[in-house]
Amino acid sequence: MEGNTIEVDIKVPNKTRYLSLIGKIGEDIARELERYSGDKEVLAYHLNLVLTEAMVNAIKHAGPKEPEKLVRIVITLHMDDLTIRVYDDGQGFDINSIPAPNFEELEDRGRGIFLIRTLMDSVCYRKNCKENILEMKKKLS
């Protein structure tokens, strides 16, 4: 994987049964990073969490009542940067209006975004003309 750009483009049905598959892809990518000097197992665990949480959000916002819809995930490795983009065509949400989670309550609203923000270096959510994009970046150096 030296010096090349690698892009993994995945489309899966809008169903929770694909969560572990997506998480495993993140783990496998982490374990293959030749240039990463940190703990690859910790990174693998973090990527699994981030991908799973991002996909849960996409399913929630795309509407689980529409299982024929697809969630698209693009993972790009370029030099020392890892970028994950999750696309959905639901109604979207304002990432900055999500409150910090209350860990005392069982309600987990906001927990996914909190986790993603904690584990990644930058997170943004935007809408283009036809879909929503959650973009997460991690520096690997």
C-alpha positions as CSV (number, residue, x, y, z in Angstrom):
1,M,0.0,0.0,0.0
2,E,3.0,2.3,-0.3
3,G,2.3,5.7,-2.0
4,N,-0.8,4.6,-3.8
5,T,-4.3,5.8,-3.3
6,I,-6.7,3.0,-2.4
7,E,-10.5,3.5,-2.6
8,V,-13.0,1.0,-1.4
9,D,-16.5,1.8,-2.6
10,I,-19.3,-0.3,-0.9
11,K,-23.0,-0.2,-1.5
12,V,-25.2,-2.2,0.9
13,P,-28.9,-2.4,1.4
14,N,-30.4,-0.1,4.0
15,K,-30.5,-2.9,6.7
16,T,-28.8,-3.4,10.0
17,R,-27.8,-7.0,9.1
18,Y,-24.9,-5.5,7.1
19,L,-23.4,-3.6,10.0
20,S,-20.9,-6.3,11.0
21,L,-19.8,-6.8,7.4
22,I,-19.0,-3.0,7.1
23,G,-17.3,-3.0,10.5
24,K,-15.1,-6.0,9.4
25,I,-14.0,-4.2,6.2
26,G,-12.8,-1.3,8.4
27,E,-10.9,-3.7,10.6
28,D,-9.2,-5.4,7.6
29,I,-8.2,-2.1,6.2
30,A,-6.6,-1.0,9.5
31,R,-4.6,-4.3,9.7
32,E,-3.3,-3.8,6.1
33,L,-1.9,-0.3,6.7
34,E,1.9,-0.7,6.2
35,R,2.6,3.0,7.0
36,Y,0.7,3.1,10.2
37,S,3.1,3.0,13.2
38,G,0.4,3.0,15.9
39,D,-1.5,0.0,17.3
40,K,-3.3,-1.6,14.4
41,E,-5.6,-3.5,16.6
42,V,-6.8,-0.4,18.3
43,L,-7.2,1.3,15.0
44,A,-9.2,-1.7,13.7
45,Y,-11.5,-1.5,16.7
46,H,-12.0,2.2,16.2
47,L,-12.7,1.9,12.5
48,N,-15.2,-0.8,13.1
49,L,-17.0,1.4,15.7
50,V,-17.0,4.5,13.5
51,L,-18.2,2.7,10.4
52,T,-20.9,0.9,12.3
53,E,-22.2,4.0,14.0
54,A,-22.1,6.0,10.8
55,M,-24.1,3.3,9.0
56,V,-26.6,3.1,11.9
57,N,-27.2,6.9,11.4
58,A,-27.5,6.5,7.6
59,I,-30.1,3.7,8.1
60,K,-32.0,5.8,10.7
61,H,-32.1,8.9,8.5
62,A,-32.7,7.2,5.2
63,G,-35.6,5.5,6.8
64,P,-35.5,1.8,7.6
65,K,-38.9,1.4,6.0
66,E,-37.3,1.7,2.7
67,P,-35.0,-1.4,2.6
68,E,-34.6,-1.1,-1.2
69,K,-32.5,2.0,-0.6
70,L,-28.7,1.6,-0.5
71,V,-26.2,3.1,1.9
72,R,-22.9,3.9,0.1
73,I,-19.6,3.9,2.0
74,V,-16.4,5.1,0.4
75,I,-13.1,4.5,2.2
76,T,-10.1,6.3,0.8
77,L,-6.5,5.9,1.8
78,H,-4.2,8.5,0.4
79,M,-0.7,9.0,1.7
80,D,-1.2,9.3,5.5
81,D,-4.9,10.2,5.4
82,L,-7.9,7.9,5.8
83,T,-11.2,9.4,4.7
84,I,-14.5,7.7,5.2
85,R,-17.6,9.0,3.5
86,V,-21.1,7.7,4.1
87,Y,-23.8,8.7,1.7
88,D,-27.6,8.5,2.2
89,D,-30.6,10.1,0.6
90,G,-32.7,10.6,3.7
91,Q,-33.9,13.9,5.1
92,G,-30.5,14.6,6.8
93,F,-29.8,16.3,10.1
94,D,-27.7,19.2,11.5
95,I,-24.6,17.7,13.0
96,N,-24.0,20.7,15.1
97,S,-27.4,20.7,16.7
98,I,-26.9,17.2,18.2
99,P,-26.4,17.5,21.9
100,A,-23.7,15.7,23.8
101,P,-25.1,12.4,25.0
102,N,-26.2,11.9,28.6
103,F,-24.4,8.7,29.5
104,E,-26.6,8.2,32.6
105,E,-29.7,7.7,30.4
106,L,-30.4,4.6,28.3
107,E,-31.5,6.8,25.4
108,D,-28.5,6.8,23.1
109,R,-29.3,9.9,21.0
110,G,-26.2,11.6,20.0
111,R,-23.9,8.8,21.1
112,G,-22.9,7.7,17.6
113,I,-21.8,11.2,16.5
114,F,-20.0,11.7,19.9
115,L,-18.1,8.5,19.3
116,I,-17.2,9.4,15.7
117,R,-16.0,12.9,16.8
118,T,-13.9,11.4,19.6
119,L,-12.2,8.8,17.4
120,M,-11.7,10.7,14.2
121,D,-9.7,13.9,13.6
122,S,-12.4,15.7,11.6
123,V,-16.0,15.1,11.0
124,C,-18.4,17.1,8.7
125,Y,-21.9,16.5,7.4
126,R,-23.2,18.1,4.3
127,K,-25.9,17.8,1.8
128,N,-25.5,18.1,-1.9
129,C,-28.3,18.2,-4.5
130,K,-29.2,14.5,-4.2
131,E,-27.8,13.1,-1.0
132,N,-26.3,13.6,2.5
133,I,-22.6,12.9,3.1
134,L,-21.0,12.2,6.5
135,E,-17.2,12.7,6.0
136,M,-14.7,11.5,8.6
137,K,-11.0,11.9,8.4
138,K,-8.1,10.4,10.3
139,K,-4.4,11.2,10.1
140,L,-2.4,8.0,10.1
141,S,1.0,9.5,10.7
